[in-house]
Amino acid sequence: MHAVQAQSASTTTNVHFEPLLTDTQAAELLGIHPKTLQRFARNGQIPAHRIGRYWRFRASELDLWLRSALQSGSQSAVSQEIVQ
């Protein structure tokens, strides 16, 4: 993560910026094809951010999403495809 200092008139705070992953990077982490990941993002099945015409992903959000899907016991078709 990158730390950025934000200054205002009265305080200085550190803001932590998590770099966004491309669809290729995120798909590699999840072990699926990038086109599959893009389809999941378009359908709202996975946490994603649309920036212009590109999908971007936060590793922390993908991790949380996958962990919650695995812990729920009732895995969605998406998480089952990723886990297998």
C-alpha positions in Angstrom: 0.0 0.0 0.0 1.0 3.5 -0.6 0.8 6.1 2.2 -0.2 9.6 1.2 -0.2 12.6 3.5 -3.3 14.8 3.3 -3.0 18.2 4.9 -5.8 20.5 5.9 -5.7 23.7 7.8 -5.8 22.0 11.2 -4.7 18.4 10.8 -2.4 16.1 8.9 -3.6 12.5 8.2 -2.1 9.5 6.5 -4.3 8.0 3.8 -3.5 4.5 2.7 -4.0 3.9 -1.0 -4.4 0.3 -2.1 -3.3 0.0 -5.8 -6.0 -1.4 -8.1 -5.5 -4.6 -10.0 -6.2 -5.1 -13.6 -8.5 -7.8 -14.7 -5.5 -9.9 -15.7 -3.8 -9.5 -12.3 -7.1 -10.2 -10.4 -7.9 -13.2 -12.5 -4.5 -14.6 -11.9 -4.9 -14.3 -8.2 -8.3 -16.1 -8.4 -7.1 -18.7 -10.9 -9.7 -17.9 -13.5 -9.6 -16.5 -17.0 -9.7 -12.7 -17.3 -12.8 -12.9 -19.6 -14.6 -14.9 -16.9 -13.7 -12.3 -14.3 -15.0 -9.5 -16.6 -18.3 -11.3 -17.0 -18.6 -11.7 -13.2 -17.9 -7.9 -12.8 -20.4 -6.9 -15.5 -23.1 -9.1 -13.8 -22.3 -7.7 -10.4 -21.3 -11.1 -9.1 -17.9 -9.9 -7.8 -16.7 -6.6 -6.2 -15.3 -4.5 -9.1 -14.8 -0.8 -10.0 -15.4 0.4 -13.5 -12.9 3.2 -14.5 -13.7 4.3 -18.0 -14.0 1.2 -20.1 -11.8 -0.9 -17.8 -12.6 -3.0 -14.8 -10.3 -2.7 -11.7 -10.2 -4.7 -8.6 -8.9 -4.4 -5.0 -7.2 -7.5 -3.7 -8.6 -6.9 -0.2 -12.2 -6.8 -1.6 -11.7 -10.0 -3.6 -10.2 -11.7 -0.5 -13.1 -10.6 1.7 -15.7 -11.6 -1.0 -14.2 -15.0 -1.4 -13.8 -15.6 2.4 -17.4 -14.6 3.0 -18.6 -16.9 0.2 -16.7 -19.8 1.6 -17.9 -19.2 5.2 -21.5 -18.9 4.3 -21.7 -22.5 3.4 -24.1 -21.8 0.5 -21.5 -21.0 -2.1 -22.6 -19.2 -5.2 -21.9 -20.6 -8.6 -19.2 -18.0 -9.0 -17.3 -18.9 -5.9 -17.7 -22.6 -6.6 -16.1 -22.0 -10.0 -13.2 -20.1 -8.5 -12.6 -22.6 -5.7 -12.6 -25.7 -8.0 
